[in-house]
Amino acid sequence: MKICEETMDNFSISYPLNRLAPLERILFIDIETTGFTARTSGLYLIGCAYYLAGEWRTIQWMAENREQEADVLKAFFDFAKLYRYLIHFNGNNFDLPFITQKCELLSLPYSFDNFRGIDLYKRISPYRYFLKLPSCKQKALENFLGVTRKDAFTASELIGIYLDYVKNPSEFAENALFLHNAEDLKGMLEILPMLACYDLFNQPVKVRKAQANSYRDLNGNRRRELILMFNLDIPLPKPISANVSHCFFRGEGTECSLKIPIYEEELKYFYSNYHDYYYLPDEDVALHKSVAGFVSREYRIPASAANCYTRKVSSYLPQWDLLFTPFFKREYKSHELFFELTDELKKNKAAFSTYAMHVLNMMVFTY
């Protein structure tokens, strides 16, 4: 078994990882295999990155042949017992199950029961389309952040290099195998700033300023919009913008803003207990029977769910779930929901903060 240990000189990360766990208890892990299934494929390398004495370091264990798989696993778990948190990229779907199955096949008494896992892929992938990423592979995230690699091989190309290495060991092959895994570990550290995007959608938003703005659209019509401005605790790794359902998001550094259209029109509020109402066709309004009972029968009909409403001209904001009540609609079968932008609401920053989170979640899940 070959062991490689290195120190990442003059290396630092720009994301406050200690928010997730104490740095000294965190272990980054990445594995290299000859295939996708543990029963038919070999596990030939396990690499880890860790923080010690103010420096980031790596340690790697490589099997020189198939018979050394158990030695690699034993060395890894002996080292990992000092740590509590495992950080990986898509490890929930591949690395950890592969290692677990290998341990079972080799009758090794190891498991991940005593570890807490943080899967970077799982945290970032829900926001792929919002971030306009071509994919959510680790290399795609590295490219998004401008990270460059030294290794020239893909994981699939390294399988052939490793199989050749087992038959004919060479310094070139050994260096290539260790380098690729080391770059994967270093890449995980370098994409940590992407977690600021996760934080954007999973940390409470506190709107610091809300204001209405008027503008002319492309047709010269006067429009109004609500602008919500807020700050992040951790800066975004790159400027980000998105446009979904006529709502606009812009974020750069710690400064973020949302623009949401204000609809100035007549909308309808529908009463749910329509059996207690009459509908007056001439007035196009529903009245409670206690009042409409005094209206002549020829001018009233029993209300239905579709016509049991009152109409109101006001300023409205869209909502995609029932966040604020009362809610308004254009027609009974309309899927679009609105709530009134009242004078009371205009002074309520807590409500605007809740609404900002509502809009952000809509923008993510609409993609």
Secondary structure as the mmCIF struct_conf table of DSSP 4:
data_model
#
loop_
_struct_conf.conf_type_id
_struct_conf.id
_struct_conf.beg_label_comp_id
_struct_conf.beg_label_asym_id
_struct_conf.beg_label_seq_id
_struct_conf.end_label_comp_id
_struct_conf.end_label_asym_id
_struct_conf.end_label_seq_id
STRN STRN1 LYS A 2 THR A 7
TURN_TY1_P TURN_TY1_P1 ASP A 9 ASN A 10
BEND BEND1 SER A 14 TYR A 15
HELX_RH_3T_P HELX_RH_3T_P1 LEU A 17 ARG A 19
TURN_TY1_P TURN_TY1_P2 LEU A 20 LEU A 20
BEND BEND2 ALA A 21 ALA A 21
HELX_RH_3T_P HELX_RH_3T_P2 LEU A 23 ARG A 25
STRN STRN2 ILE A 26 THR A 33
BEND BEND3 THR A 34 PHE A 36
TURN_TY1_P TURN_TY1_P3 ALA A 38 THR A 40
BEND BEND4 SER A 41 SER A 41
STRN STRN3 LEU A 43 LEU A 52
TURN_TY1_P TURN_TY1_P4 ALA A 53 GLY A 54
STRN STRN4 GLU A 55 MET A 62
BEND BEND5 GLU A 64 ASN A 65
HELX_RH_3T_P HELX_RH_3T_P3 ARG A 66 GLN A 68
HELX_RH_AL_P HELX_RH_AL_P1 GLU A 69 ALA A 80
TURN_TY1_P TURN_TY1_P5 LYS A 81 LEU A 82
BEND BEND6 ARG A 84 ARG A 84
STRN STRN5 TYR A 85 HIS A 88
BEND BEND7 PHE A 89 ASN A 90
TURN_TY1_P TURN_TY1_P6 GLY A 91 PHE A 94
HELX_RH_AL_P HELX_RH_AL_P2 ASP A 95 LEU A 105
TURN_TY1_P TURN_TY1_P7 LEU A 106 SER A 107
BEND BEND8 PHE A 112 PHE A 112
TURN_TY1_P TURN_TY1_P8 ASP A 113 ASN A 114
STRN STRN6 ARG A 116 ASP A 119
HELX_RH_AL_P HELX_RH_AL_P3 LEU A 120 ILE A 124
HELX_RH_3T_P HELX_RH_3T_P4 SER A 125 TYR A 127
TURN_TY1_P TURN_TY1_P9 ARG A 128 LYS A 132
BEND BEND9 PRO A 134 PRO A 134
BEND BEND10 LYS A 137 LYS A 137
HELX_RH_AL_P HELX_RH_AL_P4 GLN A 138 PHE A 144
TURN_TY1_P TURN_TY1_P10 LEU A 145 GLY A 146
BEND BEND11 LYS A 150 LYS A 150
HELX_RH_AL_P HELX_RH_AL_P5 ALA A 155 LYS A 167
BEND BEND12 ASN A 168 ASN A 168
HELX_RH_AL_P HELX_RH_AL_P6 GLU A 171 GLU A 190
TURN_TY1_P TURN_TY1_P11 ILE A 191 ILE A 191
HELX_RH_3T_P HELX_RH_3T_P5 LEU A 192 MET A 194
HELX_RH_AL_P HELX_RH_AL_P7 LEU A 195 ASN A 202
BEND BEND13 GLN A 203 GLN A 203
STRN STRN7 VAL A 207 ARG A 216
TURN_TY1_P TURN_TY1_P12 LEU A 218 ASN A 219
BEND BEND14 GLY A 220 GLY A 220
STRN STRN8 ARG A 222 ASN A 231
BEND BEND15 ASP A 233 ILE A 234
BEND BEND16 PRO A 237 LYS A 238
STRN STRN9 ILE A 240 VAL A 244
TURN_TY1_P TURN_TY1_P13 SER A 245 HIS A 246
STRN STRN10 CYS A 247 GLU A 252
TURN_TY1_P TURN_TY1_P14 GLY A 253 THR A 254
STRN STRN11 GLU A 255 PHE A 270
BEND BEND17 SER A 272 SER A 272
HELX_RH_3T_P HELX_RH_3T_P6 TYR A 274 ASP A 276
STRN STRN12 TYR A 277 LEU A 280
TURN_TY1_P TURN_TY1_P15 PRO A 281 ASP A 284
STRN STRN13 VAL A 285 HIS A 288
HELX_RH_AL_P HELX_RH_AL_P8 LYS A 289 ALA A 292
TURN_TY1_P TURN_TY1_P16 GLY A 293 PHE A 294
BEND BEND18 VAL A 295 VAL A 295
HELX_RH_3T_P HELX_RH_3T_P7 ARG A 297 TYR A 299
STRN STRN14 ILE A 301 PRO A 302
TURN_TY1_P TURN_TY1_P17 ALA A 305 ASN A 307
STRN STRN15 TYR A 309 GLN A 319
BEND BEND19 TRP A 320 LEU A 322
BEND BEND20 PHE A 324 PRO A 326
STRN STRN16 PHE A 327 PHE A 328
STRN STRN17 LYS A 329 LYS A 329
BEND BEND21 ARG A 330 GLU A 331
TURN_TY1_P TURN_TY1_P18 TYR A 332 LYS A 333
STRN STRN18 LEU A 337 GLU A 340
HELX_RH_AL_P HELX_RH_AL_P9 ASP A 343 LYS A 346
TURN_TY1_P TURN_TY1_P19 LYS A 347 LYS A 347
HELX_RH_AL_P HELX_RH_AL_P10 LYS A 349 THR A 366
#
